[in-house]
Amino acid sequence: MTIFAENPRMELAFNKILKKDLNLVLPFVMELGDFQTDEALLKARFLEMFDQNYECFGVYLGAELIGVFGLWFMTRHYAGKSCEPDHVFIKSEYQNRGFGKLIFEFIFDYSRKKGCETSELNSYVQNFKSHKFYMNHGYVIKGYHFLKKL
């Protein structure tokens, strides 16, 4: 695990989580998805994701893992090199403390250092709280995300 950024005042650190440490992430993503995806299937998908343009981070407050997020890197014809934050999740007891803002400051800084020009993400339609958060951090709603099961 590598410490990328620290905030000594809050002891918050963002550590890259490697494929071999995937089991640290699964409980957070299971909770985020309301436990609707079988854990074995979720693990298989994450193992594949780690072999793609995906990076995973843990959010630590001192020694405690309090959240996770993933980052996808791609080049889009309409946006240039882009970073897509995914499955951003903080334990409920640590929400509303300004940690989300620190997470996104880290994401934007990290993405710029990797040469990204833009950041885009998906948010569930009924997650109004996240919509407000993302808009307060400079995101604008550009369209809809469609999904079709094959």
C-alpha positions in Angstrom: 0.0 0.0 0.0 1.3 3.5 -0.9 0.3 6.7 0.9 -0.5 9.3 -1.8 -1.8 12.2 0.2 -2.2 13.0 3.9 -4.0 15.7 5.9 -2.3 15.7 9.3 -5.1 17.8 10.8 -7.6 15.0 10.2 -5.1 12.2 9.7 -6.8 11.4 6.4 -4.8 9.4 3.8 -5.5 8.0 0.4 -3.7 4.7 -0.1 -3.8 2.7 -3.4 -5.3 -0.7 -2.9 -3.7 -3.4 -5.0 -5.4 -6.4 -6.6 -4.0 -8.7 -3.9 -5.8 -6.6 -1.2 -9.2 -6.6 -3.0 -10.9 -8.1 0.1 -10.5 -4.7 1.8 -12.8 -3.1 -0.8 -15.5 -5.7 -1.1 -17.5 -5.0 2.1 -17.7 -1.3 1.2 -18.9 -1.9 -2.3 -21.3 -4.6 -1.1 -22.9 -2.0 1.3 -22.9 0.7 -1.4 -24.9 -1.7 -3.7 -27.3 -2.6 -0.9 -25.9 -6.2 -1.0 -27.7 -6.8 -4.3 -24.6 -8.4 -6.1 -23.3 -11.8 -5.0 -19.9 -11.3 -3.3 -18.2 -14.0 -5.5 -19.5 -12.3 -8.6 -18.4 -8.9 -7.4 -15.0 -10.2 -6.6 -14.6 -11.8 -10.0 -15.6 -8.5 -11.6 -13.1 -6.5 -9.5 -10.3 -8.9 -10.3 -11.0 -8.2 -14.0 -11.2 -4.5 -13.4 -7.7 -4.4 -11.9 -6.4 -5.6 -15.2 -8.0 -2.7 -17.1 -7.5 1.1 -16.7 -8.7 1.0 -13.2 -7.1 2.0 -9.9 -8.6 1.6 -6.4 -8.0 3.6 -3.3 -8.7 3.3 0.4 -9.6 6.3 2.5 -7.9 6.0 5.9 -8.6 8.1 9.0 -5.5 7.2 11.1 -5.2 3.4 10.8 -8.9 2.9 10.1 -10.2 2.3 6.6 -13.3 4.5 6.4 -14.0 4.5 2.7 -13.1 3.5 -0.8 -13.2 4.7 -4.3 -12.1 3.6 -7.8 -10.8 5.6 -10.7 -11.1 4.7 -14.4 -8.8 6.3 -16.9 -9.8 6.6 -20.6 -9.6 9.0 -23.5 -13.0 10.2 -24.8 -13.5 11.8 -28.2 -15.6 14.5 -26.7 -13.6 15.2 -23.5 -10.0 14.1 -24.0 -8.1 12.2 -21.4 -10.6 11.6 -18.5 -10.9 10.2 -15.1 -14.1 8.6 -13.9 -14.5 8.2 -10.1 -16.5 5.1 -9.3 -18.0 3.5 -6.2 -17.1 6.5 -4.0 -18.2 5.4 -0.5 -17.6 6.5 3.0 -19.0 4.7 6.1 -22.1 6.5 7.3 -20.6 7.5 10.6 -17.9 9.5 8.8 -20.2 11.3 6.3 -20.9 15.0 6.5 -17.5 15.8 7.9 -15.9 17.3 4.8 -14.1 14.0 3.8 -15.9 13.9 0.5 -14.5 17.3 -0.4 -11.0 16.1 0.5 -11.5 12.9 -1.6 -12.4 14.9 -4.7 -9.6 17.3 -4.2 -7.3 14.3 -4.2 -9.0 12.8 -7.2 -8.7 16.0 -9.2 -5.1 16.6 -8.3 -4.1 12.9 -9.0 -6.0 13.0 -12.3 -4.3 16.2 -13.4 -0.9 14.6 -12.6 -1.8 11.7 -14.8 -2.6 14.1 -17.7 -6.4 14.1 -17.5 -8.3 17.1 -18.9 -11.7 16.1 -17.5 -13.5 14.1 -14.9 -16.9 12.5 -15.4 -19.0 10.1 -13.3 -22.3 8.4 -13.0 -24.8 8.9 -10.2 -28.0 7.0 -9.6 -31.1 9.0 -10.6 -32.7 9.1 -7.1 -29.4 9.9 -5.3 -30.2 13.6 -5.0 -27.8 14.2 -2.2 -24.9 13.1 -4.5 -26.2 15.2 -7.4 -26.0 18.3 -5.2 -22.5 17.3 -3.9 -21.2 16.7 -7.4 -22.6 20.0 -8.8 -21.0 21.8 -5.8 -17.7 20.4 -7.0 -18.0 21.7 -10.6 -19.7 18.8 -12.3 -22.6 19.5 -14.7 -25.3 17.1 -15.8 -24.6 16.5 -19.5 -26.9 13.5 -20.3 -28.3 10.2 -19.1 -26.5 6.9 -18.6 -28.3 4.0 -20.2 -27.9 0.3 -19.3 -29.2 -2.8 -21.1 -28.7 -6.3 -19.8 -27.6 -8.7 -22.6 
